[in-house]
Amino acid sequence: MPGAARPMSDSHAITPALRRSILLLSLSNFSSMSVQRICDAMLPALAQEFSVSLAQAAQVVSFFAIAYGVALLFYGPLGDRFGKFKLIALCTLACSVGSVVSALAPDLATLVLGRVLVAVAAAAMIPMALAWVGDAVGYEKRQETLALLGLGSTLGLVSGQLLGGLFTDWFGWRWAFWFLTALFGVVGTLQWRDWRAQQERPHHMAGLAGAAGQPQGFAAQLHSLWRRPHARAVLLVSLLQGALAFGAMAIWASHLHAHLGLSLAASGASVALAGVGGVLYMLTARQLIPRLGERGLVLTGATLLALGACGLAFVPHPALAPVATLVAGFGLFMLHNTLQTNATQMAPEARGLGVAMFSTFLFMGQSLGVVLAAGLVGRWGSTAVVAAAGCGVLCMGVFFARALRRRDALRGV
């Protein structure tokens, strides 16, 4: 039936060649997440360099986000038709070109253009990597594999702002983009060579994906995807997770600053531990996944995230804030990894489109969540907003666990 997992023998689980390909995809995911956040810490330096206001300098962040979100919609059909790994390699190399434009920018407009070029290319990396793993690895091994893949994304999320700040302080902001040029160039070249090797010895289904093209057009594929109840549940949960978790997280640092009187640097460092919690989950996922199962992972992850968020909302002492964010991050990535795995199986015959839609809904939810959280802080206060988002995550987890139970009942599991 639609969305059912394809059986796969253990011999196809994770071969050395497949592990190498996943490592390369993890590196491009690291690069994609790093480049999203690398400008955050350099905004004051950019404002001074180009003699503009801080709000004008922030265009390098806002225009990047807009271009990234729009580009997400286009890569699903392209990946399904022309091959996901090949598309990732080409886009990684294209990011290197955009980074050169950014490094050489004589004015803010050129820098924004370079950032937009990188955003359009970088949007392909994470969703197409998820979809490619869906093609290459059977469902029973997929969540464990996606945890390995997600390690690069999580480390990139944690290190992007840090790298931007370090390069700006020590060498100048342009060197951050020269670093990205080299990183994207090396990773893209290695991926291209790996793709050429895959043409001779494909990884399970991955060598066949996209080779024959798609008989259905984009509208027909989208209609087929939306008709599936579990696909609708996954997309709804991705929208809610983007808003309640990733979006609301944007006010965590300012809440700690206002609630506990922490400096912005200390608040930011505390919130960054959520990423460390994500890394800890990725490192322990292999043991947790078979023990808890999908529904257990969803409920446990949502509970930990809710406890961490509520703990952060009412934390009485600064020393407890890092503990709350660490717990919240562990739960967030436990929940997110399970959701990603389901996204790869929404439409196996059009996996690129399915994962692209998942990423689009997540991105829209995150954007909506930031706006809502910032707007509600003025009415409710940051404590109530952070706590409400945590409670909302718990309700979302219960809903998704029930959706998984319905899916399993239909499959006869």
N, C-alpha and C positions, 0 to 999 in steps of 0.2 A: 504494500500500500504506500501512498505518497509519504515521504519522510522516513520510511523504515530504514534501519541501518543495514548496510550491506555486510555480509559475513566476510571475514578475512582470516586466513591462516596465520599462525604465529610466525611463520617464516617471513611474512611481510610486515611484521610489527614495526621494528625500528632497526634497520640495517645500518652499518657504518656509513654507507652512501647517503641514506635518508637522513641520518643524524647530522651529517655535514651540511646538507641542504637546509635543514631546520636551523642550524647554527648561523648560516648566512642570512636566512630570513630574520632571525632574531637580531642580528647586527643591523639590518636595514630598519627594523622596527625601533631599535634603540636610536638610530639616527633620526627617524621620523619624529619620535617623541621629543628628542633633544632639541631639534630645530624649531619645534613649536614654542618652547619655553626659553630659548637661549637669549632672546631680546629683552625679556622682562627686566633683568637687572641692569641692562645697559641703557635704558631709556634716558636717565639724566645725562649720560655722556653724549648720546645722540642729540639731545636738545641743545647741549652746549656746542657740539661740533657744527651743527647746521643752523644755529641761532634761531631756533624755533621754540615754541612752548612745549611743555611736557605732554599736553594733550595732542599736539600735532605729531610729536615723536611717536606717540602710541599708535599711530597709523600702521607702523610696521607689525604690530600685533593684531590689530582689528582687521586690517585688510587680508592678512594671512588667514585668519579664522574664517572670513567670508569666502575666500577663494577655496580653502580646504573643504568647507562644507558643501559648496556647490559642486566641486569636482567629484566628490564621493559618489554622486548619482550616476556618473558616466562610466566608471571603471568596471562595474559588474558585467554588463553586456560585452565590453571589450575583452575582459579576462576570459569569459566563457567562450568567446569566439576565437581569439587569437592565442590563448595560452596565458595562464596566470603568472608562472614563474618568469617567463620571457618578459612580460609586461612589467613586473617588479624590477627586473634587472635594468631595463631601459629607463624606467622612471627614476631609479636610483642614480644612474649616470646623468640624467637630466637635472637632478637636484644639485649635482656637482657644478653644472653650468650656471644654474641660478645663483649658487653660492659665490661664484666668481664675480657675477654682476653685482652682488651685494658687497663684496669685499672692495671692489673698485669704485663704488658709487660716489660720484662727486657731489651729490645733493640728496636731499631726503626723497624726492620723487623717484630717483633711480633706485635708491635702496628699497623703497616700497615695491617697485617693479620687480626687483630681484627676489624679494620675499614672496610676491605673488607667484612668480615662476616656480619657486621651490614648493609652495603650498599646493599648486595644481599637480605637481609630480608626486609629492610626498603622500597625497591623499590615497594613492593606489596601494601603498606598501602594507599597511596593517590589514585592511579587509581582504586584499588578494592573497596575503600570506595565510590568513585564516581559511579562506576558501581552498587554497592549494593543499593545505594539510587535510582538509575535509576530503579532497580527492585522493590523497596519498595514503591515508591511515584509516583503518576501520574504526567504527564508532566505539568499540569496547576499549580501544587504546587511545582514542582521540583526545580525551580531556587531559590525560597525562602528558600527551605531546604538546597540546596547546599551552599547558603550564610551562613547559620548557621554552616555547616560543614567546610566551608572555613575559618571561624573565627579562628579555631585552627591552620590551616596551616599558616595563616597570622601572628598570634602571634608568632608561632614558627620561622618564617622567621625573625621577628624583634628581638626576644630574644636570638637566637642561639649564635651570636657573643658576646652579652652582658654576657650571662651565662658563656661562655668559658673564657672571660676576668676576670670576678669576681671570679670564682673558682680558676683560675690560680694565681691571685694576692693574694687572701685571704687564701686559703687552700692548694694550689698546684694542678697541672693539673690533677693528677690521681683522685682527688675527683670529677671532672667533669664527669668522666666515672662511678664512683660509683653512682653519682646522676642519670645518665642515666640508670644504671642497675636497680635501685629501681623504676624509672619511668616506664620503659618498663615492668618490672615484675608485678607491680601493675595493670597497664592498661591492659596488656595481660591476667592476671588472671580474671579481671572483664569482659573482652570481652568473654573469654571462658565460664564463667558462664552465660553470656547473650545469647551466642549462644546456650547453652544447653536449656535455657528457650524458645528460638525461635523454637526449635524442637517441643515443645508442643503447642505453640501459635504463628504461623508464622506471620510476618509483611506482609500483602497483598501478593504479588507475591514472596517475598524474600525467603520464606520457600520452594518454588518450584524450584527456580533457581538453576541449576546445579544438581538437584536430579536425573534427568533421563539421564544425560550425553548429549553429543552433537553428533548427527548423522553424521555431516560433520567433516572432518579432518581440520587441521589448514590451509592448502593451499586452500581448497574449501571455508572456511569461509573468508579468506583474499581476494580471488577473488570476492566473493559475495559483500564484503564491498566496494572494490575498484570500482565496476561497478556502484555504486550509485553516481550521480552527487553531491548531497548535502554532502555526506560523503567526497568526494574528496575536496570540497570547505572548509569543516571544517578542514581537515588535512593540507591543504595548508595554511590556516589562522593561524593555530596553529604553523606551522613552521615559518611563518613571524612574528607572535607575539613574539615567543621565541627569534628571531634574533633582531627585531627592538625595542622591549620593554625590556625584561629581559636581553638580551645580551648586548645591548647598555648601560643599567643601570650600568654595571660594570665600566664604565669610568666616571660616574657622579662625584664621589668624587675626582678623580684626576683632572677633569676639574675645579671644584671649587677651588682646591688647586692651580692650575696653573693660572686660570683666575682672581681670587679674592685674592689670597694670604692667604687663610684660612689654618689653621693647618690641618693636616690629621685627627685629632680627631674631629675638628669642621666640616670638610667636611663630614666625615662619619656620624656624628650625623644629619646633614642636610639631607643627602640621606636616613637615616633611617626613616625619617618622611614619606616617600612614603609608608612604611608599616603601619604607623598610618593612612594615608589616606585610605588604604585598609580596616583597621578596621572600620573606620567611614562609609565606604560604606556598609560593612556587617551589621552594626547596623541600617542603614536606608534602606536597600534593600527591606524590607517588604512593605514600603510605595512607593518606587520608581518603583518597578517592574510592578505593575498593572497600574500605571500612564503613564509610558513611553512605555511599550511593548518591545518586543525583539529588533526590529529595532531601536527604540528610544534609548534604552540602549546602543546598539552598536555605533550609531552615536554620542551620547552624551559622552560616555566613550572615544571613539577615539579622539573626539575634545578636551576634558579636558586633556587627556594624551599628545596630540600634543601641546596644549598651555603651559602645564607645562614644557615639554621638551624644547620647544623653549624659554620659559621664563628663564629656567635654563641656556640655551646656552648664552643668551645675558644679563643676570641679571647684573645691574650696581652696586648693593650694597649687601654686605653679608646678611643684614637683610631680603632681599627678597628671598633668596635662599630656606629657609624652606617653604615659602608659595608656591613656584613653585613646590617643590617636593611633598608637601601635595596634591596639585591639581592633579599632575601627578599620584600619587598613587591612589587617589580616582577614576580617570578615568580608570587607568589600571585594577583595580579589578572589576569595573563595566563591562568593556569589557571582561575580563577573565572569570568572572562568567557566562556570557551569552554564551561564547564559550564552557565552560565546560558542560553547560546544553545541548547544541546541541550535544556534543560528546557522552553523555549518550544515545542518541536516534538514533545514526547513524545505529546501527544494534541491535535492541531489542532482537533478537534471539541469538546473540553472543555478549552481552553487554560488557563482560569482555575483549574480544579481541578488540572491538571498542575503549574502553577507554584506553586500554594499547597502542594501536597504536597512539591515540591522545597524550598521555603522552610522547611516544617515539619521535614523531615529534616535540613536544614542547621542549623536552630536546635537540634534535639535533639542532633545531633552536637557542636555547640559547647558545650552545657550539660554533656554527658557528658565531653567533653574537658577542661573546666576541673576537674571533680571528679577525674577520673583523674590528670591531671597534678599537681594539688595533693597527691593521696594518694601518688603514686609518688615525689615529691621526697624524702619522709621516708625511703624505702627505698633508692632508687638515687642520690639527689643530683640537683640541677638540671641539671648538665652532661649526665648520661646521659639524662635525660628529654627535654631540648631536642634532643639529637642523635638519639635514637631516633625522635622525632616527625618530624624531617627525613628520616630514612631511610624511614620509613613513607610519607611523601608521595611519594617517588620510586617506591616500589613501586605506590602508588595510581595515579600517572601512567602507568606502563607498562600497568597493567590497563585504564585508561580508553582509552588509545591503541589497545589491541587491540579493545576494545568498539566503537570508532569504525570500525576496519577491518572488523569483522564486519558492522556496519550498512551500510557502503558496499558490501561484497560482495553483500549481499542486495538492494541497490538497483541493482546492476549498474554502480556508479560505478568 
